[in-house]
Amino acid sequence: MTKRIKTGPAESCAWVPFDLLERFTADVFGSLGVPADEARSAAQVLSESDRRGIDSHGVARLKQIYVDRIRSGQISPVCRMEIVREGPTTAVIDGHNGLGLVIAGKAMNLAMEKASRFGMGLSAVRRSNHYGIAGYYALMAAKQDQIGITGTNARPSVAPTFSVEAILGTNPLCFGMPTDEPFPFILDCATSVSQRGKIEVYARRRKAVPSGWVIGRDGRYRHDAQTI
């Protein structure tokens, strides 16, 4: 399978095999000091987003969201995940500002282990970072015949109804579960009208943002993705 990558404002594009894209992404993470196994895990999350057609959270975000933040010190390249409190079915995890793409997978695995033993498991993570598509982690549970629920907070970027000030986060929430079909059920969505990542996609394609997605401080809808 291949991933189509836009190379300009027109419909011209290049086709890149997903395996190559994933290896490249892992190599980029590795060059920044991310351990090889964690680099592969992070690359898999981003690649899976592109495989599922979710361009807003795929490899196109590699530099802006992950590379630049590792270089600036905002994200630690090495995952030093610490369980600071734990019970039979729960755990509180300190991510120590590591890659959310790595921490979230480990947190879900821990919750799944607890669910296998006790019927349910919950991991709460603090001091982590952007973790890509929420659906990746719910799918982990669904593949093990478990019901997966995952969500995260986000920086203030959403104006409440009848407001123009960014107060709320997009705060995605996701549910995943096995079905009697050849595929699981996954519902992965932001709690806002849209996601920041979708606006980035519109900016790359030089397309106008649909009316109602973004509002300016003057109370008018904004449509130019390049300036939002």
TORPA-4810 file (N, C-alpha, C, O; in nm, 3 decimals):
<nodes>
NODE_1_0.083_-0.119_0.000_0.000_0.000_0.000_0.087_0.124_0.000_0.200_0.123_0.048_M
NODE_2_0.032_0.233_-0.055_0.107_0.357_-0.065_0.029_0.473_-0.007_-0.093_0.468_0.007_T
NODE_3_0.102_0.578_0.026_0.044_0.701_0.077_0.069_0.810_-0.026_0.182_0.829_-0.070_K
NODE_4_-0.036_0.881_-0.064_-0.022_0.992_-0.157_0.018_1.117_-0.080_-0.047_1.153_0.018_R
NODE_5_0.124_1.182_-0.123_0.175_1.303_-0.058_0.167_1.419_-0.155_0.222_1.414_-0.265_I
NODE_6_0.099_1.524_-0.113_0.089_1.644_-0.195_0.225_1.712_-0.206_0.295_1.727_-0.107_K
NODE_7_0.261_1.753_-0.327_0.389_1.819_-0.348_0.373_1.965_-0.387_0.472_2.034_-0.410_T
NODE_8_0.250_2.013_-0.395_0.228_2.152_-0.431_0.082_2.187_-0.421_0.000_2.102_-0.384_G
NODE_9_0.047_2.312_-0.453_-0.092_2.356_-0.440_-0.186_2.288_-0.538_-0.306_2.279_-0.512_P
NODE_10_-0.133_2.239_-0.649_-0.217_2.170_-0.747_-0.237_2.027_-0.702_-0.197_1.988_-0.592_A
NODE_11_-0.299_1.947_-0.788_-0.328_1.809_-0.753_-0.209_1.717_-0.777_-0.221_1.595_-0.765_E
NODE_12_-0.092_1.775_-0.811_0.026_1.692_-0.829_0.065_1.630_-0.696_0.053_1.692_-0.591_S
NODE_13_0.111_1.506_-0.702_0.144_1.437_-0.579_0.243_1.326_-0.608_0.264_1.287_-0.723_C
NODE_14_0.303_1.275_-0.501_0.393_1.161_-0.510_0.335_1.047_-0.428_0.271_1.071_-0.325_A
NODE_15_0.356_0.925_-0.473_0.308_0.808_-0.400_0.424_0.743_-0.326_0.527_0.710_-0.387_W
NODE_16_0.409_0.725_-0.197_0.515_0.669_-0.114_0.461_0.545_-0.044_0.355_0.551_0.018_V
NODE_17_0.531_0.432_-0.052_0.485_0.311_0.018_0.477_0.335_0.168_0.564_0.400_0.226_P
NODE_18_0.374_0.283_0.231_0.358_0.303_0.375_0.477_0.249_0.453_0.520_0.310_0.551_F
NODE_19_0.529_0.134_0.412_0.642_0.076_0.484_0.763_0.170_0.482_0.833_0.185_0.582_D
NODE_20_0.786_0.232_0.366_0.897_0.326_0.355_0.871_0.449_0.442_0.961_0.498_0.510_L
NODE_21_0.749_0.497_0.438_0.713_0.614_0.518_0.731_0.586_0.667_0.779_0.672_0.742_L
NODE_22_0.693_0.466_0.709_0.705_0.430_0.850_0.851_0.417_0.892_0.890_0.461_1.000_E
NODE_23_0.932_0.356_0.805_1.075_0.343_0.837_1.142_0.479_0.844_1.225_0.505_0.932_R
NODE_24_1.106_0.568_0.750_1.162_0.703_0.752_1.126_0.775_0.882_1.211_0.839_0.944_F
NODE_25_1.000_0.763_0.922_0.955_0.829_1.045_1.030_0.775_1.166_1.071_0.852_1.253_T
NODE_26_1.047_0.644_1.172_1.121_0.584_1.283_1.266_0.631_1.284_1.323_0.657_1.390_A
NODE_27_1.325_0.644_1.166_1.464_0.691_1.157_1.475_0.836_1.205_1.573_0.872_1.270_D
NODE_28_1.376_0.918_1.172_1.376_1.057_1.218_1.371_1.062_1.371_1.449_1.133_1.434_V
NODE_29_1.281_0.985_1.429_1.273_0.981_1.576_1.405_0.930_1.634_1.454_0.984_1.733_F
NODE_30_1.463_0.826_1.572_1.588_0.772_1.622_1.701_0.874_1.617_1.786_0.876_1.706_G
NODE_31_1.703_0.958_1.514_1.808_1.060_1.501_1.799_1.166_1.610_1.895_1.239_1.635_S
NODE_32_1.683_1.173_1.674_1.662_1.271_1.781_1.685_1.213_1.920_1.663_1.279_2.021_L
NODE_33_1.730_1.087_1.924_1.760_1.024_2.052_1.651_0.935_2.107_1.661_0.887_2.220_G
NODE_34_1.546_0.912_2.029_1.440_0.821_2.073_1.490_0.678_2.056_1.536_0.643_1.948_V
NODE_35_1.483_0.594_2.161_1.526_0.454_2.149_1.456_0.383_2.034_1.342_0.415_2.001_P
NODE_36_1.525_0.286_1.973_1.477_0.223_1.850_1.337_0.165_1.864_1.253_0.186_1.776_A
NODE_37_1.309_0.093_1.973_1.177_0.031_1.988_1.068_0.137_2.004_0.958_0.120_1.953_D
NODE_38_1.099_0.244_2.076_1.002_0.351_2.096_0.984_0.431_1.966_0.873_0.476_1.936_E
NODE_39_1.091_0.448_1.890_1.082_0.517_1.760_0.990_0.440_1.667_0.910_0.500_1.595_A
NODE_40_1.002_0.308_1.667_0.914_0.226_1.582_0.769_0.236_1.628_0.678_0.245_1.545_R
NODE_41_0.746_0.235_1.758_0.610_0.246_1.810_0.547_0.379_1.772_0.431_0.384_1.730_S
NODE_42_0.623_0.487_1.786_0.572_0.620_1.752_0.542_0.628_1.602_0.441_0.685_1.562_A
NODE_43_0.630_0.571_1.521_0.611_0.574_1.376_0.487_0.495_1.336_0.417_0.533_1.242_A
NODE_44_0.460_0.385_1.405_0.343_0.304_1.373_0.213_0.380_1.396_0.119_0.367_1.318_Q
NODE_45_0.209_0.461_1.502_0.087_0.538_1.531_0.061_0.639_1.419_-0.051_0.650_1.370_V
NODE_46_0.165_0.711_1.378_0.149_0.811_1.272_0.116_0.745_1.139_0.031_0.795_1.064_L
NODE_47_0.182_0.634_1.110_0.156_0.564_0.985_0.013_0.509_0.981_-0.052_0.513_0.877_S
NODE_48_-0.035_0.458_1.094_-0.170_0.403_1.099_-0.274_0.511_1.072_-0.377_0.485_1.010_E
NODE_49_-0.245_0.632_1.118_-0.336_0.743_1.090_-0.349_0.765_0.940_-0.460_0.781_0.888_S
NODE_50_-0.235_0.765_0.870_-0.237_0.784_0.724_-0.304_0.666_0.655_-0.376_0.685_0.557_D
NODE_51_-0.280_0.546_0.702_-0.342_0.428_0.643_-0.494_0.436_0.649_-0.564_0.386_0.560_R
NODE_52_-0.543_0.499_0.753_-0.688_0.510_0.771_-0.744_0.637_0.710_-0.863_0.667_0.726_R
NODE_53_-0.660_0.712_0.639_-0.708_0.832_0.571_-0.726_0.952_0.661_-0.794_1.048_0.624_G
NODE_54_-0.664_0.948_0.780_-0.675_1.060_0.874_-0.551_1.147_0.858_-0.459_1.144_0.941_I
NODE_55_-0.549_1.225_0.750_-0.431_1.305_0.717_-0.400_1.411_0.823_-0.288_1.461_0.830_D
NODE_56_-0.499_1.445_0.904_-0.480_1.551_1.003_-0.386_1.510_1.117_-0.335_1.595_1.188_S
NODE_57_-0.363_1.378_1.134_-0.282_1.332_1.246_-0.170_1.237_1.204_-0.115_1.165_1.288_H
NODE_58_-0.136_1.237_1.076_-0.037_1.142_1.026_0.104_1.197_1.023_0.139_1.286_1.100_G
NODE_59_0.184_1.142_0.932_0.325_1.176_0.922_0.347_1.322_0.885_0.454_1.377_0.910_V
NODE_60_0.246_1.386_0.825_0.260_1.527_0.790_0.284_1.614_0.913_0.332_1.727_0.901_A
NODE_61_0.250_1.564_1.030_0.270_1.639_1.154_0.405_1.609_1.221_0.435_1.663_1.328_R
NODE_62_0.483_1.525_1.160_0.607_1.479_1.223_0.696_1.594_1.268_0.741_1.596_1.383_L
NODE_63_0.723_1.689_1.179_0.816_1.798_1.215_0.755_1.894_1.315_0.815_1.922_1.419_K
NODE_64_0.636_1.946_1.283_0.579_2.053_1.364_0.544_2.009_1.507_0.574_2.080_1.603_Q
NODE_65_0.482_1.894_1.519_0.431_1.852_1.650_0.534_1.775_1.732_0.535_1.784_1.854_I
NODE_66_0.620_1.699_1.664_0.711_1.611_1.738_0.858_1.651_1.726_0.925_1.669_1.828_Y
NODE_67_0.909_1.666_1.605_1.050_1.699_1.588_1.084_1.833_1.653_1.178_1.843_1.732_V
NODE_68_1.007_1.936_1.620_1.036_2.069_1.673_1.025_2.072_1.826_1.101_2.141_1.893_D
NODE_69_0.930_1.997_1.880_0.911_1.999_2.026_1.018_1.919_2.098_1.055_1.952_2.210_R
NODE_70_1.069_1.814_2.035_1.182_1.743_2.094_1.305_1.832_2.093_1.379_1.840_2.191_I
NODE_71_1.328_1.899_1.980_1.445_1.987_1.969_1.440_2.104_2.066_1.543_2.149_2.115_R
NODE_72_1.320_2.153_2.095_1.305_2.266_2.186_1.309_2.224_2.333_1.314_2.309_2.422_S
NODE_73_1.305_2.094_2.358_1.305_2.045_2.496_1.167_2.028_2.555_1.154_1.988_2.671_G
NODE_74_1.064_2.058_2.478_0.928_2.043_2.528_0.890_1.895_2.545_0.814_1.860_2.635_Q
NODE_75_0.945_1.811_2.459_0.922_1.667_2.467_1.055_1.598_2.492_1.155_1.627_2.425_I
NODE_76_1.058_1.507_2.589_1.177_1.427_2.614_1.182_1.312_2.514_1.082_1.242_2.498_S
NODE_77_1.296_1.289_2.447_1.303_1.181_2.348_1.297_1.042_2.410_1.265_0.945_2.341_P
NODE_78_1.329_1.030_2.538_1.329_0.900_2.606_1.209_0.891_2.699_1.186_0.980_2.781_V
NODE_79_1.134_0.784_2.687_1.016_0.765_2.772_1.058_0.716_2.909_1.111_0.606_2.923_C
NODE_80_1.034_0.797_3.011_1.064_0.758_3.150_0.933_0.747_3.227_0.913_0.810_3.331_R
NODE_81_0.845_0.665_3.175_0.713_0.647_3.233_0.723_0.589_3.374_0.792_0.490_3.397_M
NODE_82_0.653_0.652_3.468_0.658_0.610_3.608_0.516_0.590_3.662_0.432_0.680_3.650_E
NODE_83_0.491_0.474_3.719_0.361_0.449_3.785_0.371_0.506_3.926_0.444_0.453_4.010_I
NODE_84_0.297_0.613_3.953_0.308_0.680_4.083_0.200_0.634_4.181_0.212_0.656_4.301_V
NODE_85_0.097_0.570_4.130_-0.009_0.516_4.218_-0.076_0.402_4.143_-0.102_0.413_4.023_R
NODE_86_-0.105_0.293_4.213_-0.162_0.179_4.144_-0.252_0.097_4.235_-0.224_0.079_4.353_E
NODE_87_-0.361_0.048_4.177_-0.451_-0.045_4.243_-0.474_-0.163_4.151_-0.416_-0.168_4.042_G
NODE_88_-0.557_-0.258_4.192_-0.581_-0.376_4.108_-0.635_-0.341_3.969_-0.602_-0.409_3.872_P
NODE_89_-0.717_-0.238_3.960_-0.779_-0.203_3.831_-0.741_-0.064_3.781_-0.788_-0.023_3.675_T
NODE_90_-0.658_0.008_3.853_-0.626_0.146_3.816_-0.477_0.175_3.829_-0.405_0.105_3.901_T
NODE_91_-0.432_0.276_3.759_-0.294_0.321_3.771_-0.287_0.468_3.731_-0.354_0.511_3.637_A
NODE_92_-0.207_0.545_3.804_-0.176_0.683_3.768_-0.031_0.686_3.722_0.059_0.641_3.792_V
NODE_93_-0.010_0.739_3.604_0.121_0.735_3.539_0.173_0.875_3.517_0.101_0.963_3.469_I
NODE_94_0.300_0.897_3.550_0.369_1.022_3.520_0.454_0.998_3.396_0.545_0.915_3.397_D
NODE_95_0.424_1.069_3.289_0.496_1.050_3.164_0.627_1.124_3.155_0.705_1.102_3.062_G
NODE_96_0.654_1.214_3.253_0.779_1.293_3.254_0.806_1.358_3.119_0.920_1.364_3.073_H
NODE_97_0.700_1.407_3.055_0.709_1.481_2.929_0.768_1.401_2.813_0.829_1.457_2.723_N
NODE_98_0.749_1.271_2.817_0.794_1.187_2.707_0.697_1.191_2.590_0.596_1.261_2.595_G
NODE_99_0.729_1.117_2.486_0.644_1.111_2.367_0.509_1.048_2.401_0.503_0.934_2.446_L
NODE_100_0.403_1.122_2.379_0.271_1.068_2.403_0.241_0.948_2.317_0.165_0.860_2.358_G
NODE_101_0.299_0.943_2.197_0.280_0.830_2.106_0.329_0.701_2.167_0.279_0.593_2.134_L
NODE_102_0.427_0.710_2.255_0.483_0.592_2.322_0.412_0.565_2.453_0.373_0.452_2.483_V
NODE_103_0.394_0.670_2.532_0.335_0.655_2.665_0.193_0.602_2.656_0.154_0.515_2.735_I
NODE_104_0.115_0.652_2.562_-0.025_0.611_2.551_-0.037_0.462_2.523_-0.124_0.395_2.579_A
NODE_105_0.050_0.409_2.437_0.046_0.266_2.407_0.079_0.183_2.530_0.014_0.081_2.556_G
NODE_106_0.179_0.226_2.607_0.215_0.152_2.727_0.105_0.162_2.832_0.077_0.065_2.902_K
NODE_107_0.042_0.278_2.842_-0.068_0.295_2.937_-0.187_0.207_2.900_-0.251_0.149_2.988_A
NODE_108_-0.217_0.198_2.771_-0.326_0.112_2.727_-0.294_-0.035_2.753_-0.381_-0.110_2.795_M
NODE_109_-0.170_-0.076_2.727_-0.131_-0.214_2.756_-0.149_-0.247_2.903_-0.194_-0.356_2.938_N
NODE_110_-0.113_-0.153_2.990_-0.129_-0.175_3.134_-0.277_-0.188_3.170_-0.314_-0.276_3.247_L
NODE_111_-0.361_-0.101_3.114_-0.505_-0.109_3.139_-0.563_-0.241_3.088_-0.650_-0.299_3.152_A
NODE_112_-0.515_-0.287_2.974_-0.563_-0.412_2.917_-0.523_-0.532_3.002_-0.601_-0.626_3.019_M
NODE_113_-0.402_-0.527_3.057_-0.358_-0.635_3.146_-0.448_-0.643_3.269_-0.487_-0.751_3.312_E
NODE_114_-0.480_-0.529_3.326_-0.566_-0.525_3.443_-0.707_-0.574_3.408_-0.770_-0.646_3.485_K
NODE_115_-0.756_-0.532_3.289_-0.889_-0.575_3.247_-0.895_-0.726_3.226_-0.997_-0.789_3.254_A
NODE_116_-0.787_-0.784_3.179_-0.782_-0.929_3.158_-0.793_-1.004_3.290_-0.848_-1.114_3.295_S
NODE_117_-0.742_-0.944_3.397_-0.742_-1.011_3.528_-0.866_-0.980_3.610_-0.921_-1.067_3.678_R
NODE_118_-0.911_-0.853_3.603_-1.015_-0.810_3.695_-1.145_-0.763_3.628_-1.240_-0.725_3.696_F
NODE_119_-1.149_-0.765_3.494_-1.271_-0.725_3.424_-1.271_-0.582_3.377_-1.350_-0.547_3.289_G
NODE_120_-1.185_-0.499_3.434_-1.171_-0.361_3.386_-1.034_-0.308_3.424_-0.971_-0.357_3.518_M
NODE_121_-0.989_-0.210_3.350_-0.861_-0.147_3.381_-0.862_-0.002_3.334_-0.916_0.030_3.229_G
NODE_122_-0.801_0.084_3.413_-0.798_0.227_3.382_-0.659_0.283_3.410_-0.605_0.265_3.519_L
NODE_123_-0.603_0.350_3.311_-0.475_0.419_3.328_-0.496_0.568_3.305_-0.550_0.608_3.202_S
NODE_124_-0.455_0.649_3.400_-0.460_0.795_3.386_-0.316_0.845_3.375_-0.231_0.810_3.456_A
NODE_125_-0.291_0.928_3.274_-0.155_0.974_3.246_-0.146_1.125_3.263_-0.231_1.200_3.215_V
NODE_126_-0.043_1.168_3.331_-0.016_1.312_3.343_0.124_1.341_3.289_0.207_1.250_3.277_R
NODE_127_0.148_1.466_3.256_0.277_1.511_3.201_0.318_1.426_3.081_0.429_1.371_3.075_R
NODE_128_0.227_1.417_2.985_0.255_1.351_2.858_0.245_1.455_2.748_0.243_1.575_2.775_S
NODE_129_0.239_1.409_2.623_0.232_1.500_2.509_0.136_1.445_2.404_0.073_1.341_2.425_N
NODE_130_0.127_1.515_2.293_0.034_1.478_2.186_0.049_1.330_2.150_0.161_1.283_2.129_H
NODE_131_-0.062_1.256_2.143_-0.051_1.112_2.123_-0.112_1.063_1.992_-0.145_0.945_1.979_Y
NODE_132_-0.129_1.153_1.895_-0.178_1.111_1.764_-0.327_1.083_1.766_-0.402_1.149_1.837_G
NODE_133_-0.369_0.983_1.688_-0.512_0.949_1.682_-0.550_0.864_1.804_-0.484_0.766_1.836_I
NODE_134_-0.658_0.904_1.870_-0.706_0.828_1.985_-0.748_0.687_1.945_-0.736_0.593_2.023_A
NODE_135_-0.797_0.674_1.822_-0.847_0.546_1.775_-0.742_0.436_1.775_-0.777_0.318_1.784_G
NODE_136_-0.615_0.471_1.764_-0.509_0.370_1.763_-0.512_0.287_1.891_-0.494_0.165_1.888_Y
NODE_137_-0.534_0.354_2.004_-0.526_0.287_2.133_-0.655_0.210_2.165_-0.650_0.104_2.226_Y
NODE_138_-0.769_0.264_2.123_-0.894_0.190_2.138_-0.891_0.064_2.052_-0.946_-0.040_2.091_A
NODE_139_-0.827_0.073_1.935_-0.816_-0.042_1.847_-0.730_-0.152_1.910_-0.754_-0.271_1.888_L
NODE_140_-0.631_-0.112_1.988_-0.549_-0.210_2.059_-0.636_-0.300_2.146_-0.618_-0.422_2.149_M
NODE_141_-0.730_-0.238_2.216_-0.818_-0.315_2.304_-0.915_-0.400_2.223_-0.938_-0.517_2.256_A
NODE_142_-0.971_-0.342_2.117_-1.068_-0.416_2.036_-1.007_-0.541_1.976_-1.074_-0.643_1.963_A
NODE_143_-0.879_-0.534_1.939_-0.811_-0.649_1.882_-0.794_-0.762_1.984_-0.774_-0.877_1.947_K
NODE_144_-0.802_-0.727_2.113_-0.791_-0.826_2.219_-0.928_-0.862_2.278_-0.937_-0.911_2.390_Q
NODE_145_-1.033_-0.836_2.200_-1.170_-0.865_2.243_-1.208_-0.790_2.371_-1.280_-0.842_2.456_D
NODE_146_-1.159_-0.668_2.381_-1.194_-0.580_2.492_-1.256_-0.452_2.439_-1.237_-0.417_2.322_Q
NODE_147_-1.329_-0.384_2.524_-1.384_-0.253_2.489_-1.282_-0.147_2.533_-1.247_-0.140_2.651_I
NODE_148_-1.237_-0.066_2.440_-1.138_0.036_2.471_-1.199_0.175_2.469_-1.274_0.210_2.377_G
NODE_149_-1.167_0.254_2.568_-1.209_0.394_2.576_-1.085_0.478_2.604_-1.009_0.449_2.696_I
NODE_150_-1.065_0.580_2.524_-0.949_0.666_2.546_-0.983_0.810_2.511_-1.067_0.836_2.424_T
NODE_151_-0.920_0.902_2.579_-0.942_1.044_2.553_-0.829_1.125_2.612_-0.747_1.072_2.687_G
NODE_152_-0.825_1.251_2.578_-0.719_1.337_2.629_-0.768_1.481_2.634_-0.862_1.519_2.564_T
NODE_153_-0.703_1.560_2.717_-0.728_1.704_2.714_-0.643_1.766_2.606_-0.562_1.698_2.544_N
NODE_154_-0.659_1.894_2.582_-0.583_1.964_2.480_-0.576_2.112_2.518_-0.650_2.159_2.604_A
NODE_155_-0.485_2.183_2.454_-0.468_2.324_2.486_-0.595_2.402_2.450_-0.669_2.360_2.362_R
NODE_156_-0.620_2.513_2.516_-0.740_2.593_2.484_-0.736_2.643_2.340_-0.645_2.718_2.302_P
NODE_157_-0.833_2.603_2.260_-0.840_2.647_2.121_-0.984_2.657_2.072_-1.009_2.692_1.957_S
NODE_158_-1.079_2.625_2.160_-1.220_2.621_2.121_-1.300_2.728_2.195_-1.292_2.737_2.318_V
NODE_159_-1.375_2.807_2.122_-1.462_2.909_2.182_-1.597_2.846_2.218_-1.659_2.782_2.133_A
NODE_160_-1.642_2.863_2.340_-1.776_2.813_2.376_-1.883_2.883_2.291_-1.857_2.986_2.230_P
NODE_161_-2.002_2.826_2.289_-2.112_2.882_2.213_-2.136_3.029_2.249_-2.141_3.065_2.367_T
NODE_162_-2.150_3.114_2.147_-2.172_3.258_2.160_-2.051_3.332_2.218_-2.064_3.443_2.268_F
NODE_163_-1.933_3.269_2.210_-1.811_3.332_2.259_-1.709_3.338_2.147_-1.723_3.269_2.046_S
NODE_164_-1.606_3.420_2.163_-1.498_3.426_2.064_-1.363_3.398_2.130_-1.260_3.401_2.062_V
NODE_165_-1.361_3.370_2.258_-1.235_3.344_2.328_-1.208_3.195_2.338_-1.297_3.118_2.374_E
NODE_166_-1.085_3.155_2.307_-1.047_3.014_2.315_-1.033_2.974_2.462_-0.940_3.017_2.530_A
NODE_167_-1.124_2.892_2.509_-1.127_2.850_2.649_-1.115_2.698_2.662_-1.046_2.648_2.752_I
NODE_168_-1.181_2.624_2.574_-1.187_2.479_2.583_-1.085_2.414_2.490_-1.038_2.477_2.395_L
NODE_169_-1.051_2.290_2.517_-0.968_2.212_2.426_-1.056_2.133_2.331_-1.177_2.124_2.351_G
NODE_170_-0.996_2.077_2.227_-1.072_1.989_2.138_-1.106_1.857_2.207_-1.203_1.791_2.171_T
NODE_171_-1.026_1.819_2.306_-1.054_1.709_2.399_-1.117_1.587_2.332_-1.233_1.555_2.361_N
NODE_172_-1.045_1.517_2.245_-1.102_1.402_2.174_-1.141_1.289_2.268_-1.084_1.271_2.375_P
NODE_173_-1.240_1.214_2.224_-1.290_1.099_2.299_-1.314_0.987_2.200_-1.367_1.009_2.092_L
NODE_174_-1.274_0.866_2.237_-1.282_0.754_2.144_-1.332_0.627_2.214_-1.296_0.599_2.328_C
NODE_175_-1.416_0.552_2.142_-1.465_0.423_2.188_-1.433_0.318_2.081_-1.449_0.345_1.962_F
NODE_176_-1.388_0.202_2.122_-1.363_0.093_2.030_-1.405_-0.040_2.090_-1.387_-0.061_2.210_G
NODE_177_-1.460_-0.128_2.010_-1.506_-0.258_2.061_-1.510_-0.361_1.948_-1.531_-0.325_1.832_M
NODE_178_-1.492_-0.487_1.983_-1.502_-0.592_1.881_-1.646_-0.609_1.835_-1.739_-0.573_1.908_P
NODE_179_-1.665_-0.662_1.716_-1.799_-0.685_1.662_-1.803_-0.825_1.599_-1.703_-0.896_1.598_T
NODE_180_-1.920_-0.863_1.548_-1.931_-0.990_1.477_-1.905_-0.971_1.327_-1.928_-1.061_1.247_D
NODE_181_-1.856_-0.852_1.290_-1.813_-0.824_1.154_-1.663_-0.849_1.143_-1.598_-0.873_1.244_E
NODE_182_-1.607_-0.844_1.022_-1.462_-0.865_1.007_-1.379_-0.749_1.061_-1.256_-0.755_1.058_P
NODE_183_-1.445_-0.645_1.111_-1.373_-0.527_1.159_-1.438_-0.479_1.289_-1.556_-0.503_1.311_F
NODE_184_-1.362_-0.411_1.375_-1.418_-0.360_1.500_-1.494_-0.229_1.478_-1.483_-0.167_1.373_P
NODE_185_-1.569_-0.189_1.580_-1.636_-0.058_1.579_-1.544_0.042_1.648_-1.500_0.019_1.761_F
NODE_186_-1.516_0.154_1.580_-1.432_0.259_1.638_-1.500_0.394_1.615_-1.531_0.429_1.501_I
NODE_187_-1.524_0.467_1.720_-1.574_0.605_1.711_-1.467_0.695_1.771_-1.442_0.691_1.892_L
NODE_188_-1.405_0.777_1.687_-1.295_0.863_1.729_-1.326_1.005_1.684_-1.330_1.032_1.564_D
NODE_189_-1.349_1.095_1.777_-1.390_1.230_1.736_-1.346_1.334_1.839_-1.331_1.305_1.958_C
NODE_190_-1.327_1.455_1.790_-1.305_1.568_1.879_-1.439_1.611_1.938_-1.544_1.578_1.883_A
NODE_191_-1.435_1.684_2.047_-1.559_1.736_2.106_-1.587_1.877_2.058_-1.671_1.948_2.114_T
NODE_192_-1.515_1.919_1.954_-1.536_2.050_1.892_-1.592_2.030_1.752_-1.606_1.917_1.706_S
NODE_193_-1.625_2.140_1.684_-1.677_2.131_1.548_-1.576_2.063_1.457_-1.613_1.982_1.372_V
NODE_194_-1.448_2.094_1.474_-1.343_2.034_1.394_-1.217_2.022_1.478_-1.217_2.053_1.597_S
NODE_195_-1.109_1.976_1.414_-0.981_1.963_1.482_-0.882_2.061_1.420_-0.896_2.102_1.305_Q
NODE_196_-0.782_2.097_1.498_-0.676_2.183_1.446_-0.605_2.115_1.329_-0.568_2.180_1.231_R
NODE_197_-0.587_1.983_1.340_-0.517_1.910_1.235_-0.586_1.919_1.101_-0.519_1.923_0.997_G
NODE_198_-0.720_1.923_1.099_-0.792_1.934_0.973_-0.769_2.070_0.909_-0.764_2.082_0.786_K
NODE_199_-0.755_2.173_0.991_-0.726_2.306_0.938_-0.586_2.307_0.876_-0.563_2.373_0.774_I
NODE_200_-0.492_2.233_0.938_-0.358_2.222_0.881_-0.364_2.154_0.744_-0.290_2.193_0.653_E
NODE_201_-0.450_2.054_0.730_-0.466_1.987_0.600_-0.518_2.085_0.496_-0.468_2.088_0.384_V
NODE_202_-0.617_2.167_0.533_-0.670_2.267_0.441_-0.561_2.368_0.403_-0.555_2.413_0.288_Y
NODE_203_-0.476_2.403_0.499_-0.368_2.498_0.470_-0.269_2.439_0.371_-0.224_2.508_0.279_A
NODE_204_-0.233_2.312_0.388_-0.139_2.248_0.295_-0.197_2.239_0.155_-0.124_2.249_0.056_R
NODE_205_-0.328_2.221_0.146_-0.393_2.208_0.016_-0.442_2.342_-0.038_-0.500_2.350_-0.146_R
NODE_206_-0.416_2.450_0.041_-0.456_2.585_0.002_-0.606_2.592_-0.030_-0.648_2.648_-0.131_R
NODE_207_-0.683_2.534_0.061_-0.828_2.534_0.048_-0.889_2.620_0.158_-0.830_2.635_0.265_K
NODE_208_-1.004_2.675_0.132_-1.074_2.757_0.230_-1.137_2.669_0.337_-1.191_2.562_0.307_A
NODE_209_-1.131_2.714_0.461_-1.192_2.641_0.573_-1.343_2.659_0.566_-1.389_2.771_0.545_V
NODE_210_-1.421_2.554_0.584_-1.568_2.566_0.579_-1.620_2.668_0.681_-1.563_2.683_0.789_P
NODE_211_-1.725_2.734_0.646_-1.786_2.833_0.734_-1.836_2.766_0.862_-1.901_2.661_0.857_S
NODE_212_-1.806_2.828_0.976_-1.851_2.775_1.103_-1.745_2.700_1.182_-1.764_2.668_1.299_G
NODE_213_-1.632_2.673_1.117_-1.525_2.601_1.184_-1.443_2.691_1.275_-1.410_2.653_1.388_W
NODE_214_-1.409_2.812_1.226_-1.319_2.901_1.299_-1.384_3.038_1.310_-1.439_3.090_1.213_V
NODE_215_-1.376_3.096_1.427_-1.431_3.230_1.449_-1.321_3.322_1.500_-1.239_3.282_1.583_I
NODE_216_-1.319_3.444_1.449_-1.221_3.542_1.493_-1.270_3.620_1.613_-1.386_3.608_1.652_G
NODE_217_-1.183_3.701_1.672_-1.222_3.780_1.789_-1.323_3.889_1.755_-1.385_3.947_1.844_R
NODE_218_-1.339_3.915_1.625_-1.441_4.011_1.583_-1.578_3.945_1.566_-1.675_4.011_1.529_D
NODE_219_-1.584_3.814_1.594_-1.711_3.743_1.585_-1.745_3.694_1.446_-1.853_3.640_1.424_G
NODE_220_-1.655_3.713_1.352_-1.680_3.669_1.215_-1.606_3.538_1.186_-1.498_3.512_1.240_R
NODE_221_-1.667_3.457_1.101_-1.605_3.332_1.062_-1.481_3.359_0.977_-1.481_3.450_0.894_Y
NODE_222_-1.379_3.281_0.999_-1.255_3.292_0.921_-1.243_3.171_0.828_-1.283_3.060_0.864_R
NODE_223_-1.189_3.194_0.709_-1.184_3.088_0.609_-1.045_3.063_0.552_-1.022_2.959_0.489_H
NODE_224_-0.952_3.156_0.572_-0.819_3.142_0.516_-0.733_3.055_0.607_-0.684_3.101_0.710_D
NODE_225_-0.715_2.928_0.570_-0.641_2.833_0.655_-0.494_2.875_0.672_-0.430_2.838_0.770_A
NODE_226_-0.442_2.952_0.576_-0.302_2.992_0.582_-0.275_3.088_0.697_-0.162_3.095_0.746_Q
NODE_227_-0.375_3.161_0.740_-0.354_3.264_0.843_-0.416_3.230_0.977_-0.408_3.309_1.071_T
NODE_228_-0.477_3.114_0.988_-0.543_3.076_1.114_-0.439_3.015_1.209_-0.473_2.976_1.321_I
</nodes>
